[in-house]
């Protein structure tokens, strides 16, 4: 099977007639909406028609802009040195500043309408966009003046956006010096990081040590990038009147502090259970002082589950079909129509992601596939994101953009489907490996995510007083890992550079991109338990839930399934499912010791 994606549905090249035509269309429509906003948004007269006109104009502009930007971003993600792609991205980012003025004018105008709810009820188009319009109105109090907003947008392109690009370039092009079987090699960072899943214990340790040594080449530049981005975020949050970057993230996530506090409380309570898991795994691997970081992802048991790419495709499609035909058909199209770039190669970004292309009703998935069961699980995860997009295809463009916490729900539910399917047909040895892999994944999303939340909170607190040195960043990361993992890890063998390799820290628009993963895992665990109880009746309601995630608050989306996300007990119940698996693992591990 072809392991590289095809982007022709967007454009065949940056020089194609279609790409050039869309660029010209974008520039023309941006000029038109600017002129319209300046002339029309001075009074409340004809408010209904003005809102309808704005939505129509901006939908056309944003669909074109998103299509152009997606092509540049997807191209650069698998070819970090592609100069045309990088220049194209920069050109679009520069051009996007032109939307700030009409956006600010509209939002401020909207915030001054006293009878907004009544006006919305007079139009089907506005009713469709009720949540978006109401949210914009409520957030208008955080807007600066039109002139200040434009200045901030322009400065962002030479500020945080530039720092983000630098960090992507540093990690995408970093070659790791490593000696394997007596042969000195230079390998891409994602390839070396993937060795953490290898069966060979010596190779795992060698890869870990080589990885840490490689970061020294880029540690100062990475620290500068992180300081630049976080410094800008703190400054802008203060200017706008937010209490903190966290408050802004919660508002953008359509999630309240009560929900976050309830979830974090339950997560912290669950840490001792995960410590039991780490210590049991450590003993199984011959470690007495807890698990060294390089063995966090070590496969256990004698089963070495390997899948060719074709086998991974067939396994996923078949078992997605046990949940719903619609999900299986989506996955089959993604594999068969080259929507997935799974090949590992130099210059390609590490990790995995899904990019939903609402304007063409498709998605694109990037992964670094090496054949492990974990890689199959990762593909299932990203296909879950894509399926979420599939359920939103019929929604208005504005209503296809859902907040971060709910973004992980479909992906983790798909992971769960695959894990249960793999367990059902596995040998006892394979079942032990799958169980451990599932718990390992949960530990990353609960324990490691908790450490990342602690780290980012500490970085913001310290950065508000001044820039952080490489030494300080490493110290904060080590402390966060100690606080989260406790006695589960060997405190002398941690990962002081986890802040370098995780791209989630390097975006001014998505701060605290950590707790949404925990929300997704625990919400999905709760939903899967409902699926087991209700069967086919659940599936239709689940698809409906995914389809409204762009036009409801987190609490209201959860309420569709009769879930109260502000209740600590809901989160405790989901974590109890993981704790039960951990108890099973500890018993099986003890029998093997």
C-alpha positions as CSV (number, residue, x, y, z in Angstrom):
1,X,0.0,0.0,0.0
2,X,1.1,3.6,-0.6
3,X,2.2,5.1,2.7
4,X,2.3,8.7,1.5
5,X,-0.7,10.9,1.3
6,X,-2.1,12.6,-1.8
7,X,-3.0,16.3,-1.5
8,X,-4.4,16.8,-5.1
9,X,-7.9,17.4,-3.7
10,X,-6.5,20.6,-2.4
11,X,-4.0,21.6,-5.1
12,X,-1.5,19.7,-7.3
13,X,1.2,22.3,-6.7
14,X,1.8,25.8,-5.3
15,X,2.0,27.0,-8.9
16,X,-1.2,25.3,-10.1
17,X,-3.9,27.5,-11.7
18,X,-6.4,26.5,-9.0
19,X,-4.0,27.5,-6.2
20,X,-3.3,30.9,-7.9
21,X,-7.0,31.5,-8.5
22,X,-7.9,30.8,-4.9
23,X,-5.2,33.1,-3.7
24,X,-6.6,35.9,-5.9
25,X,-10.1,35.1,-4.7
26,X,-9.0,35.3,-1.1
27,X,-7.3,38.7,-1.6
28,X,-10.3,40.1,-3.5
29,X,-12.9,38.9,-0.9
30,X,-10.8,40.1,2.0
31,X,-10.8,43.6,0.4
32,X,-14.5,43.4,-0.1
33,X,-15.3,42.4,3.5
34,X,-13.1,45.2,4.9
35,X,-14.9,47.8,2.8
36,X,-18.3,46.4,3.7
37,X,-17.5,46.3,7.5
38,X,-16.2,49.9,7.5
39,X,-19.3,51.1,5.7
40,X,-22.0,48.9,7.4
41,X,-21.0,48.3,11.0
42,X,-21.6,51.8,12.3
43,X,-25.2,51.5,13.3
44,X,-27.6,48.8,14.5
45,X,-30.0,49.4,11.6
46,X,-30.7,46.2,9.6
47,X,-28.9,44.1,12.2
48,X,-30.3,40.8,11.0
49,X,-29.2,41.3,7.4
50,X,-25.8,42.6,8.4
51,X,-25.2,39.5,10.5
52,X,-26.3,37.3,7.6
53,X,-24.0,39.1,5.2
54,X,-21.0,38.9,7.5
55,X,-21.5,35.1,8.0
56,X,-21.8,34.5,4.3
57,X,-18.8,36.6,3.4
58,X,-16.6,35.2,6.1
59,X,-17.5,31.6,5.5
60,X,-16.4,32.0,1.9
61,X,-13.2,33.7,2.9
62,X,-12.3,31.2,5.7
63,X,-13.0,28.2,3.6
64,X,-10.6,29.4,0.9
65,X,-8.0,30.5,3.4
66,X,-8.2,27.2,5.3
67,X,-7.8,25.3,2.1
68,X,-4.7,27.3,1.1
69,X,-3.1,27.1,4.5
70,X,-3.9,23.4,4.9
71,X,-2.0,22.7,1.7
72,X,1.1,24.6,2.8
73,X,1.0,23.2,6.4
74,X,0.5,19.6,5.3
75,X,3.3,19.8,2.7
76,X,5.7,21.3,5.2
77,X,4.8,18.7,7.9
78,X,6.3,15.9,5.9
79,X,9.1,18.0,4.2
80,X,10.4,20.5,6.8
81,X,12.8,22.1,4.3
82,X,10.3,22.7,1.5
83,X,11.0,26.4,0.9
84,X,7.9,26.9,-1.3
85,X,5.7,25.5,1.4
86,X,7.3,27.6,4.2
87,X,7.1,30.8,2.1
88,X,3.4,30.0,1.2
89,X,2.5,29.5,4.9
90,X,4.1,32.8,5.8
91,X,2.3,34.6,2.9
92,X,-1.0,33.4,4.2
93,X,-0.2,34.3,7.8
94,X,0.7,37.8,6.7
95,X,-2.5,38.1,4.6
96,X,-4.7,36.8,7.4
97,X,-3.9,40.0,9.3
98,X,-6.3,41.7,6.8
99,X,-9.2,39.9,8.5
100,X,-8.5,41.4,11.9
101,X,-10.1,44.8,11.1
102,X,-13.5,43.5,9.9
103,X,-13.4,40.8,12.6
104,X,-12.9,43.4,15.4
105,X,-15.5,45.8,13.9
106,X,-18.1,43.0,13.7
107,X,-17.4,41.6,17.2
108,X,-17.5,45.0,18.9
109,X,-20.7,45.9,16.9
110,X,-22.2,42.6,17.9
111,X,-21.4,43.2,21.6
112,X,-23.3,46.4,21.6
113,X,-26.6,44.8,20.3
114,X,-29.0,44.7,23.3
115,X,-31.5,42.3,21.8
116,X,-29.1,39.8,20.1
117,X,-31.1,36.7,21.1
118,X,-34.3,38.1,19.7
119,X,-32.6,39.2,16.4
120,X,-31.0,35.7,16.0
121,X,-34.5,34.1,16.2
122,X,-35.6,36.1,13.1
123,X,-33.3,34.2,10.7
124,X,-32.7,30.5,10.0
125,X,-29.0,31.3,9.1
126,X,-28.5,33.1,12.4
127,X,-30.2,30.3,14.4
128,X,-27.7,27.9,12.8
129,X,-24.9,30.2,14.1
130,X,-26.6,31.1,17.5
131,X,-23.8,29.7,19.6
132,X,-21.0,31.3,17.6
133,X,-22.7,34.7,17.6
134,X,-23.5,34.6,21.3
135,X,-20.0,33.6,22.1
136,X,-18.5,36.4,20.0
137,X,-20.7,38.9,21.8
138,X,-19.7,37.7,25.2
139,X,-16.0,37.7,24.3
140,X,-16.2,41.2,22.9
141,X,-15.3,42.5,26.3
142,X,-11.8,41.1,25.8
143,X,-11.3,43.0,22.5
144,X,-8.8,45.8,22.3
145,X,-9.2,48.7,19.9
146,X,-9.2,48.1,16.2
147,X,-5.8,49.6,15.8
148,X,-4.3,47.6,18.7
149,X,-5.8,44.4,17.4
150,X,-4.2,44.9,14.0
151,X,-0.8,45.7,15.5
152,X,-1.0,42.6,17.6
153,X,-1.9,40.4,14.6
154,X,1.0,41.8,12.6
155,X,3.5,41.5,15.4
156,X,2.4,37.9,16.0
157,X,3.7,36.8,12.6
158,X,7.2,38.0,13.5
159,X,6.7,36.9,17.1
160,X,5.1,33.7,18.3
161,X,4.4,32.4,14.8
162,X,8.1,32.8,13.9
163,X,9.2,31.1,17.1
164,X,6.8,28.2,16.4
165,X,8.2,27.7,12.9
166,X,11.8,27.7,14.3
167,X,10.9,25.0,16.8
168,X,9.3,22.9,14.1
169,X,12.3,23.2,11.9
170,X,14.7,22.4,14.8
171,X,12.9,19.2,15.8
172,X,12.1,18.1,12.2
173,X,15.7,18.4,11.0
174,X,17.5,17.3,14.1
175,X,19.6,14.2,13.4
176,X,20.5,12.0,16.3
177,X,24.0,10.5,16.6
178,X,23.5,6.8,17.6
179,X,25.6,3.7,17.5
180,X,23.6,0.5,16.8
181,X,25.4,-2.9,16.5
182,X,28.7,-1.2,16.4
183,X,27.7,1.1,13.5
184,X,27.6,4.8,13.9
185,X,24.5,6.4,12.4
186,X,22.6,9.7,12.2
187,X,18.9,9.1,12.4
188,X,15.8,11.5,12.4
189,X,14.5,12.2,15.9
190,X,11.1,10.5,15.4
191,X,12.9,7.3,14.4
192,X,15.1,7.3,17.6
193,X,12.1,8.2,19.8
194,X,10.1,5.3,18.4
195,X,12.9,3.0,19.6
196,X,11.4,3.4,23.1
197,X,8.9,0.7,22.0
198,X,11.6,-1.8,20.8
199,X,12.0,-5.3,22.4
200,X,15.7,-4.9,22.8
201,X,16.4,-3.4,26.2
202,X,19.9,-2.2,25.4
203,X,18.6,-0.5,22.2
204,X,15.9,1.4,24.3
205,X,18.5,2.7,26.7
206,X,21.0,3.6,23.9
207,X,18.2,5.5,22.0
208,X,17.2,7.4,25.2
209,X,20.8,8.4,25.9
210,X,21.4,9.4,22.3
211,X,18.1,11.4,22.2
212,X,19.0,13.4,25.3
213,X,22.5,14.1,23.9
214,X,21.0,15.3,20.7
215,X,18.8,17.9,22.4
216,X,22.0,19.7,23.6
217,X,22.4,20.8,19.9
218,X,19.1,22.7,20.0
219,X,18.4,23.4,23.7
220,X,19.2,27.1,23.7
221,X,17.2,27.8,20.5
222,X,14.3,25.7,21.9
223,X,14.4,27.7,25.2
224,X,14.4,31.0,23.3
225,X,11.4,29.7,21.3
226,X,9.5,28.7,24.4
227,X,10.3,32.0,26.2
228,X,9.3,34.0,23.2
229,X,5.9,32.3,22.8
230,X,5.0,32.2,26.5
231,X,6.1,35.7,27.0
232,X,3.8,36.9,24.2
233,X,0.9,34.9,25.6
234,X,1.3,36.4,29.1
235,X,1.5,40.0,27.7
236,X,-1.5,39.6,25.4
237,X,-3.6,37.9,28.1
238,X,-3.0,40.8,30.5
239,X,-3.7,43.4,27.8
240,X,-7.1,41.8,27.0
241,X,-8.1,41.6,30.7
242,X,-7.9,37.8,31.3
243,X,-6.9,36.7,34.8
244,X,-4.4,34.3,33.3
245,X,-3.6,32.3,30.1
246,X,-5.4,29.4,31.8
247,X,-8.7,31.5,32.0
248,X,-8.4,32.3,28.3
249,X,-7.8,28.6,27.5
250,X,-10.8,27.5,29.4
251,X,-13.0,30.1,27.7
252,X,-11.7,29.1,24.3
253,X,-12.3,25.5,25.3
254,X,-15.9,26.2,26.2
255,X,-15.1,24.6,29.6
256,X,-15.5,26.0,33.1
257,X,-13.0,25.9,35.9
258,X,-15.4,23.7,38.0
259,X,-15.0,21.0,35.3
260,X,-11.2,21.3,35.2
261,X,-10.9,21.2,39.0
262,X,-13.2,18.2,39.3
263,X,-11.2,16.3,36.7
264,X,-7.8,17.3,38.2
265,X,-9.0,16.3,41.6
266,X,-9.9,12.8,40.4
267,X,-6.6,12.5,38.4
268,X,-4.5,13.4,41.5
269,X,-6.4,10.8,43.6
270,X,-5.6,8.2,40.9
271,X,-1.9,8.6,40.9
272,X,-1.2,5.9,43.6
273,X,-2.9,3.3,41.3
274,X,-0.6,4.2,38.4
275,X,2.5,4.1,40.8
276,X,1.5,0.4,41.4
277,X,1.5,-0.2,37.7
278,X,4.9,1.5,37.1
279,X,6.5,-0.4,40.0
280,X,5.1,-3.8,38.8
281,X,6.4,-3.1,35.3
282,X,9.8,-2.1,36.7
283,X,10.1,-5.4,38.6
284,X,9.1,-7.3,35.5
285,X,11.9,-5.6,33.6
286,X,14.4,-6.2,36.4
287,X,14.5,-2.7,38.0
288,X,14.4,-2.2,41.7
289,X,14.1,1.6,42.1
290,X,11.1,2.2,39.9
291,X,10.9,2.4,36.1
292,X,13.7,4.3,34.3
293,X,12.2,6.7,31.8
294,X,13.7,4.8,28.8
295,X,11.6,1.7,29.8
296,X,8.2,3.5,30.1
297,X,7.1,2.1,26.7
298,X,9.0,-1.1,26.8
299,X,6.9,-4.0,25.5
300,X,6.3,-6.7,28.2
301,X,5.7,-10.4,27.8
302,X,7.0,-12.6,25.0
303,X,4.5,-11.5,22.4
304,X,6.0,-9.2,19.7
305,X,3.0,-8.1,17.9
306,X,3.9,-6.7,14.5
307,X,1.6,-5.5,11.7
308,X,2.4,-4.7,8.1
309,X,0.7,-1.5,7.0
310,X,-1.8,-3.6,5.0
311,X,-2.5,-5.7,8.1
312,X,-3.0,-2.6,10.2
313,X,-5.5,-1.3,7.6
314,X,-7.5,-4.5,7.6
315,X,-7.5,-4.9,11.3
316,X,-8.7,-1.4,11.9
317,X,-11.4,-1.4,9.3
318,X,-12.7,-4.8,10.3
319,X,-13.0,-3.9,14.0
320,X,-14.3,-0.4,13.4
321,X,-17.1,-2.2,11.6
322,X,-18.1,-4.0,14.8
323,X,-18.9,-0.5,16.2
324,X,-20.6,1.0,13.1
325,X,-20.5,0.6,9.3
326,X,-20.1,4.4,8.9
327,X,-16.9,4.3,11.0
328,X,-15.5,1.4,9.1
329,X,-16.3,3.0,5.7
330,X,-14.6,6.2,6.7
331,X,-11.4,4.3,7.8
332,X,-11.4,2.3,4.5
333,X,-11.6,5.5,2.4
334,X,-8.8,7.1,4.4
335,X,-6.5,4.1,3.8
336,X,-7.5,3.4,0.2
337,X,-7.6,7.0,-1.1
338,X,-4.2,8.0,0.3
339,X,-5.4,10.2,3.0
340,X,-2.6,8.9,5.3
341,X,1.1,9.7,5.3
342,X,2.5,6.9,7.5
343,X,6.1,6.5,6.1
344,X,9.0,7.6,8.4
345,X,11.6,9.7,6.7
346,X,14.1,12.5,7.2
347,X,12.6,16.0,7.3
348,X,9.2,14.7,8.5
349,X,7.6,16.0,11.7
350,X,7.5,13.5,14.6
351,X,4.4,12.1,16.2
352,X,1.0,12.0,14.5
353,X,-1.9,14.3,13.8
354,X,-5.2,14.5,11.9
355,X,-6.1,17.5,9.7
356,X,-9.8,17.7,9.0
357,X,-10.6,19.4,5.6
358,X,-14.2,20.4,6.1
359,X,-14.4,22.3,2.8
360,X,-13.8,19.1,0.8
361,X,-15.3,16.6,3.2
362,X,-12.1,14.7,3.8
363,X,-9.2,14.5,6.2
364,X,-5.5,13.9,6.2
365,X,-3.6,11.9,8.8
366,X,0.2,12.0,9.4
367,X,1.9,9.2,11.4
368,X,5.3,7.6,11.7
369,X,4.5,3.9,11.2
370,X,7.0,1.3,12.1
371,X,4.8,-1.8,12.5
372,X,4.2,-2.0,16.3
373,X,0.9,-2.6,17.9
374,X,1.3,0.9,19.4
375,X,1.5,2.3,15.9
376,X,-1.8,0.6,15.0
377,X,-3.3,2.1,18.0
378,X,-2.0,5.5,17.0
379,X,-3.6,5.2,13.5
380,X,-6.9,4.3,15.1
381,X,-6.6,7.3,17.3
382,X,-6.0,9.7,14.4
383,X,-8.8,8.1,12.4
384,X,-11.0,8.8,15.3
385,X,-10.2,12.5,14.8
386,X,-11.0,12.1,11.2
387,X,-14.3,10.4,11.9
388,X,-15.2,13.3,14.2
389,X,-14.7,15.5,11.1
390,X,-16.9,13.1,9.0
391,X,-19.7,13.6,11.5
392,X,-19.4,17.4,11.0
393,X,-19.4,17.5,7.2
394,X,-23.1,18.6,7.0
395,X,-22.6,21.3,9.6
396,X,-21.9,24.9,8.7
397,X,-18.2,25.8,8.4
398,X,-18.3,27.9,11.6
399,X,-19.9,25.0,13.5
400,X,-17.2,22.5,12.4
401,X,-14.6,24.0,14.8
402,X,-14.8,22.2,18.1
403,X,-12.9,23.0,21.3
404,X,-9.8,21.1,22.5
405,X,-11.2,19.0,25.3
406,X,-13.9,17.4,23.2
407,X,-11.5,16.9,20.4
408,X,-10.0,13.8,21.9
409,X,-13.2,12.0,22.6
410,X,-13.7,10.2,19.2
411,X,-10.0,9.4,18.9
412,X,-9.7,7.7,22.2
413,X,-13.0,5.8,21.8
414,X,-11.5,4.4,18.5
415,X,-8.4,3.4,20.4
416,X,-10.6,1.6,22.9
417,X,-12.5,-0.3,20.1
418,X,-9.2,-1.5,18.7
419,X,-7.8,-2.5,22.1
420,X,-10.9,-4.5,23.0
421,X,-10.9,-6.2,19.5
422,X,-7.2,-7.1,19.8
423,X,-7.8,-8.6,23.3
424,X,-10.7,-10.7,22.1
425,X,-8.6,-12.6,19.6
426,X,-5.2,-12.5,21.3
427,X,-3.3,-15.4,22.8
428,X,-2.8,-15.1,26.6
429,X,0.7,-13.7,26.0
430,X,-0.6,-11.2,23.5
431,X,-3.5,-10.3,25.8
432,X,-1.0,-9.5,28.5
433,X,0.9,-7.2,26.1
434,X,-2.2,-5.5,24.9
435,X,-3.5,-4.9,28.5
436,X,-0.1,-3.4,29.4
437,X,-0.1,-1.2,26.2
438,X,-3.6,0.0,27.0
439,X,-2.6,0.9,30.6
440,X,0.6,2.5,29.3
441,X,-1.4,4.7,27.0
442,X,-3.7,5.7,29.9
443,X,-0.7,6.5,32.1
444,X,0.6,8.9,29.5
445,X,-2.8,10.6,29.2
446,X,-3.3,10.8,33.0
447,X,0.1,10.8,34.7
448,X,2.3,12.4,32.0
449,X,-0.4,14.9,31.0
450,X,-0.7,15.8,34.7
451,X,3.1,16.4,34.7
452,X,2.8,18.6,31.6
453,X,0.0,20.6,33.2
454,X,2.2,21.1,36.3
455,X,5.1,22.1,34.1
456,X,3.2,24.6,31.9
457,X,1.6,26.1,35.0
458,X,5.1,26.6,36.5
459,X,6.5,28.0,33.3
460,X,3.8,30.6,33.1
461,X,4.3,31.6,36.7
462,X,8.1,31.9,36.3
463,X,8.0,33.5,32.8
464,X,5.8,36.3,34.2
465,X,8.9,37.4,36.2
466,X,11.4,36.9,33.3
467,X,12.9,34.5,30.8
468,X,13.8,31.0,31.9
469,X,17.2,29.4,31.2
470,X,17.7,25.9,29.8
471,X,18.7,24.8,33.3
472,X,15.5,26.2,34.8
473,X,13.3,24.6,32.2
474,X,15.0,21.2,32.8
475,X,14.6,21.7,36.5
476,X,10.9,22.5,36.2
477,X,10.3,19.5,33.9
478,X,12.1,17.1,36.3
479,X,10.1,18.4,39.3
480,X,6.8,18.0,37.4
481,X,7.7,14.4,36.5
482,X,8.6,13.6,40.1
483,X,5.4,15.2,41.4
484,X,3.2,13.2,38.9
485,X,5.0,9.9,38.7
486,X,6.2,9.7,42.3
487,X,7.9,6.5,43.2
488,X,6.7,4.9,40.0
489,X,9.8,6.2,38.1
490,X,13.5,5.9,39.0
491,X,14.1,9.6,40.0
492,X,17.6,9.4,38.7
493,X,16.5,8.4,35.1
494,X,13.9,10.9,34.0
495,X,13.5,13.1,30.9
496,X,14.6,16.7,31.5
497,X,14.1,17.6,27.8
498,X,10.4,16.6,27.4
499,X,9.7,20.4,26.9
500,X,11.8,20.3,23.7
501,X,10.1,17.4,21.8
502,X,6.5,18.1,22.6
503,X,5.1,20.6,20.0
504,X,2.1,21.4,22.2
505,X,4.0,23.9,24.2
506,X,5.0,25.9,21.1
507,X,1.7,27.5,20.1
508,X,0.5,30.9,21.3
509,X,-3.1,30.0,20.3
510,X,-3.3,26.6,22.2
511,X,-1.9,26.9,25.7
512,X,-2.4,24.1,28.2
513,X,-2.8,21.6,25.3
514,X,-2.4,18.9,27.9
515,X,-5.6,18.5,30.1
516,X,-7.8,18.1,27.0
517,X,-6.2,14.7,26.4
518,X,-7.1,13.6,29.9
519,X,-10.7,14.9,29.4
520,X,-10.9,13.0,26.1
521,X,-9.7,9.7,27.6
522,X,-11.9,9.8,30.7
523,X,-15.0,11.1,28.8
524,X,-14.4,8.4,26.1
525,X,-14.0,5.7,28.8
526,X,-17.3,6.7,30.3
527,X,-19.0,6.7,26.8
528,X,-17.6,3.3,26.0
529,X,-19.1,1.9,29.1
530,X,-22.4,3.3,27.9
531,X,-21.9,1.7,24.5
532,X,-21.3,-1.7,26.1
533,X,-24.7,-1.3,28.0
534,X,-26.7,0.1,25.1
535,X,-25.2,-1.3,22.0
536,X,-26.5,-0.1,18.6
537,X,-28.9,2.5,20.2
538,X,-25.8,4.3,21.5
539,X,-24.1,4.7,18.1
540,X,-26.6,7.0,16.6
541,X,-26.7,9.2,19.7
542,X,-22.9,9.2,19.7
543,X,-22.8,10.5,16.1
544,X,-25.3,13.2,17.0
545,X,-23.0,14.2,19.9
546,X,-20.0,14.6,17.6
547,X,-22.1,16.6,15.2
548,X,-22.9,19.3,17.7
549,X,-19.5,19.7,19.3
550,X,-18.9,22.9,17.4
551,X,-22.0,24.7,18.6
552,X,-22.3,23.9,22.3
553,X,-20.4,24.2,25.6
554,X,-18.5,21.2,26.9
555,X,-21.1,20.8,29.7
556,X,-24.0,20.9,27.3
557,X,-22.4,18.4,24.9
558,X,-21.8,16.0,27.8
559,X,-25.4,16.5,29.0
560,X,-26.6,14.9,25.8
561,X,-25.3,11.6,27.3
562,X,-26.6,12.5,30.8
563,X,-23.1,13.2,32.0
564,X,-22.3,15.8,34.6
565,X,-18.6,16.8,33.9
566,X,-18.6,19.1,37.0
567,X,-19.0,16.1,39.2
568,X,-15.8,14.6,40.6
569,X,-17.6,11.2,40.8
570,X,-18.0,11.0,37.0
571,X,-14.2,11.3,36.6
572,X,-13.6,8.9,39.5
573,X,-15.8,6.3,37.8
574,X,-13.9,6.5,34.5
575,X,-10.6,6.3,36.4
576,X,-11.9,3.3,38.3
577,X,-12.1,1.4,35.0
578,X,-8.4,2.0,34.5
579,X,-7.6,1.1,38.1
580,X,-9.3,-2.3,37.6
581,X,-7.1,-3.0,34.6
582,X,-4.1,-2.0,36.7
583,X,-5.0,-4.5,39.4
584,X,-5.3,-7.3,36.8
585,X,-1.9,-6.3,35.3
586,X,-0.2,-6.3,38.8
587,X,-1.6,-9.8,39.5
588,X,-0.4,-11.2,36.1
589,X,2.9,-9.5,36.5
590,X,3.5,-10.9,39.9
591,X,2.8,-14.4,38.6
592,X,5.5,-13.9,36.0
593,X,8.2,-12.5,38.4
